[in-house]
């Protein structure tokens, strides 16, 4: 089982699992709020999002037209990396179950304030389609950095799809027992590492077109290359800057969140 198989499987599992968790939590909340009549709209919105995600994947492939372009693939990988960094930080900031539940309840309350089920359906659609669109972009970026949609990548996606079907039935029964904190921390770390890898591959695409200079990193180059990373000074410099920026941003946002929670506690 190769790294491409694992990465493809984890990408689809992570995106699909988050969508399942959101839907399960929203369904449970609607049930508690006495709004079971909105559940069909929730399911309809989710189903429409799955179809829209498949259409988006087809459109994306047609737009690219099967042609190899280093510049286009480099840009796609940078966009995917930016999204991965955002989702990674989002998950890390909501690793606290209270923060996660508060976020979902706020979304559900806003939808329930509408008189029709359209708002609930739209909420489900956006929650699932966001994951579907990210999956399309992430998988394409992975394919671009690993030599295309080979058997290993497709096998990883197939295995993840089967896993999601199993998880769908499991989550319906034990949604409240899933330990969100370790799940969010692990997936956040995985996405962050994947983002750094995609950044390195994107820089390599630009280096091949001579838009960015190429400076071998020296003795560390061979083992970086063995890990599938870009063994150049330019790539490592950008990755270090991203790490520093991510750490500083997390510290500032975490501090702001703690201050906000403290103020709410005092007011309560």
C-alpha positions in Angstrom: 0.0 0.0 0.0 1.7 3.1 -1.2 1.7 6.7 0.0 -0.6 7.9 -2.9 -3.2 5.3 -1.9 -3.1 6.5 1.7 -3.2 10.2 0.8 -6.1 9.7 -1.6 -8.0 7.6 0.9 -7.4 10.0 3.8 -8.4 13.1 1.7 -11.8 11.6 0.8 -12.3 10.1 4.2 -11.6 13.4 5.9 -13.8 15.5 3.7 -16.6 12.9 3.7 -16.4 12.3 7.5 -16.7 16.0 8.3 -19.7 16.2 6.0 -21.3 13.2 7.8 -20.5 14.6 11.2 -22.1 17.9 10.3 -25.2 16.3 8.9 -25.6 13.9 11.9 -25.1 16.8 14.4 -27.6 19.0 12.6 -30.1 16.2 12.3 -29.8 15.5 16.0 -30.2 19.2 16.8 -33.3 19.5 14.6 -34.8 16.5 16.3 -34.2 18.1 19.8 -35.6 21.4 18.6 -38.9 19.7 17.5 -38.2 20.3 13.8 -38.3 16.8 12.5 -40.3 18.1 9.5 -37.1 19.8 8.3 -35.2 16.5 8.1 -36.3 15.7 4.5 -35.0 19.2 3.4 -31.7 18.4 5.2 -31.3 15.1 3.3 -32.4 16.7 0.0 -29.8 19.4 0.3 -27.1 16.9 1.1 -28.1 14.7 -1.9 -28.1 17.7 -4.2 -24.6 18.6 -3.0 -23.2 15.1 -3.8 -24.6 15.4 -7.3 -23.2 18.9 -7.7 -19.8 17.7 -6.5 -19.7 15.0 -9.2 -20.7 17.6 -11.8 -18.0 19.9 -10.5 -15.4 17.1 -10.9 -16.5 16.4 -14.5 -16.5 20.2 -15.4 -13.0 20.6 -13.8 -11.7 17.7 -15.9 -13.3 19.0 -19.1 -11.9 22.4 -18.4 -8.4 21.1 -18.1 -9.1 19.0 -21.3 -6.6 16.3 -20.2 -3.6 18.5 -21.2 -0.5 18.8 -19.1 0.3 22.4 -18.1 3.0 23.0 -15.4 1.7 26.5 -14.7 -1.9 25.4 -14.4 -1.0 22.5 -12.2 1.2 24.7 -10.0 -1.6 27.2 -9.5 -4.1 24.4 -8.7 -1.7 23.0 -6.1 -1.2 26.4 -4.5 -5.0 27.0 -4.3 -5.4 23.5 -2.8 -2.6 24.2 -0.3 -4.2 27.5 0.7 -7.6 25.7 1.3 -5.9 22.9 3.2 -4.2 25.5 5.5 -7.5 27.2 6.1 -9.3 24.0 6.8 -6.5 22.8 9.0 -6.6 26.0 11.1 -10.4 25.9 11.2 -10.4 22.3 12.6 -7.6 23.1 15.1 -9.5 26.1 16.5 -12.7 24.0 16.8 -11.0 21.0 18.4 -12.9 21.9 21.6 -16.2 20.0 21.5 -18.0 23.0 23.0 -16.7 25.3 20.2 -17.8 22.7 17.6 -21.3 22.3 19.0 -21.7 26.1 19.4 -20.8 26.6 15.8 -23.3 24.0 14.6 -26.0 25.2 16.9 -25.6 28.8 15.6 -25.8 27.6 12.0 -28.9 25.5 12.8 -30.6 28.3 14.7 -30.1 30.6 11.8 -31.7 28.1 9.5 -34.6 27.4 11.8 -35.4 31.0 12.0 -36.7 30.8 8.4 -40.2 29.7 7.9 -39.6 27.1 5.2 -37.2 24.2 4.9 -35.2 25.9 2.2 -32.8 27.4 4.7 -32.1 24.0 6.2 -31.7 22.4 2.8 -29.3 25.2 1.8 -27.3 24.7 5.0 -26.9 21.0 4.2 -26.1 21.7 0.6 -23.4 24.2 1.5 -21.9 21.9 4.2 -21.6 18.9 1.9 -20.7 20.8 -1.3 -17.9 22.7 0.4 -16.4 19.3 1.2 -17.1 17.9 -2.2 -15.5 20.9 -4.0 -12.5 20.7 -1.7 -12.2 17.0 -2.5 -12.2 17.6 -6.2 -9.4 20.2 -5.9 -7.4 18.2 -3.4 -7.5 15.0 -5.4 -6.6 16.8 -8.7 -3.7 18.4 -6.9 -2.6 15.0 -5.6 -2.9 13.5 -9.1 -0.8 16.3 -10.5 2.0 15.7 -7.9 1.9 11.9 -8.2 1.9 11.2 -11.9 -1.9 11.3 -12.7 -5.0 9.3 -11.9 -3.2 5.9 -11.6 -4.5 2.7 -10.1 -3.1 3.5 -6.7 -4.9 6.8 -6.4 -8.2 5.4 -7.7 -7.9 2.4 -5.3 -7.5 4.8 -2.4 -10.6 6.7 -3.4 -12.6 3.5 -3.8 -11.5 2.3 -0.4 -12.4 5.6 1.2 -15.9 5.5 -0.5 -16.6 2.1 1.0 -15.4 3.3 4.3 -17.7 6.3 4.2 -20.7 4.1 3.5 -19.8 2.1 6.6 -19.3 5.2 8.6 -22.6 6.6 7.6 -24.4 3.8 9.4 -22.1 3.9 12.3 -22.4 7.6 12.8 -26.1 7.5 12.9 -25.9 5.4 16.0 -22.9 6.8 17.8 -22.5 10.4 16.5 -22.3 11.8 20.0 -19.6 9.3 21.1 -17.1 10.1 18.4 -14.1 11.8 20.1 -13.9 15.0 18.1 -10.8 16.5 19.7 -8.3 13.8 18.6 -10.1 13.5 15.2 -9.8 17.2 14.5 -6.2 17.4 15.7 -5.0 14.5 13.6 -6.8 15.6 10.5 -5.7 19.2 11.0 -2.0 18.0 11.2 -2.5 15.8 8.1 -3.9 18.6 6.0 -1.2 21.0 7.2 1.5 18.5 6.1 -0.2 17.9 2.8 -0.4 21.7 2.2 3.3 22.0 2.7 4.0 19.1 0.3 1.7 20.7 -2.4 3.5 24.1 -2.0 6.8 22.3 -2.6 5.4 20.6 -5.7 3.9 23.8 -7.0 7.3 25.6 -6.7 8.8 22.7 -8.6 6.4 23.2 -11.4 7.4 26.9 -11.6 11.0 26.0 -11.4 10.7 23.6 -14.4 9.4 26.6 -16.4 12.2 28.7 -15.0 9.9 31.2 -13.3 11.6 30.5 -10.0 15.3 29.8 -9.5 16.6 26.3 -8.5 19.1 26.1 -5.6 19.9 22.6 -4.4 19.7 22.5 -0.6 22.8 20.4 -0.2 23.3 17.4 2.1 19.6 17.3 3.2 18.5 17.1 -0.4 18.5 13.3 -0.8 16.3 12.5 2.2 13.9 15.3 1.3 13.7 13.9 -2.2 13.1 10.4 -0.8 10.1 11.8 1.2 8.7 13.2 -2.1 9.5 16.8 -1.1 11.2 19.6 -3.1 14.9 19.6 -2.1 15.6 23.2 -3.0 16.3 26.3 -0.9 13.4 28.2 -2.5 10.8 25.6 -1.6 12.0 25.1 2.0 12.2 28.9 2.5 8.5 29.3 1.5 7.5 26.3 3.6 9.2 27.7 6.7 7.5 31.1 6.2 4.2 29.3 5.9 4.8 27.4 9.1 5.8 30.6 11.0 2.7 32.4 9.6 0.4 29.5 10.6 1.8 29.4 14.1 1.5 33.1 14.7 -2.0 33.2 13.2 -3.1 30.3 15.4 -1.8 31.9 18.6 -3.5 35.2 17.8 -6.8 33.6 16.9 -6.7 31.2 19.9 -6.0 34.1 22.2 -8.9 36.1 20.7 -11.2 33.1 21.1 -10.2 32.6 24.8 -10.8 36.3 25.5 -14.2 36.1 23.8 -15.2 33.1 25.8 -14.1 34.7 29.0 -16.2 37.8 28.3 -19.2 35.6 27.5 -18.7 33.7 30.8 -18.6 37.0 32.8 -21.8 38.2 31.1 -23.5 34.9 31.9 
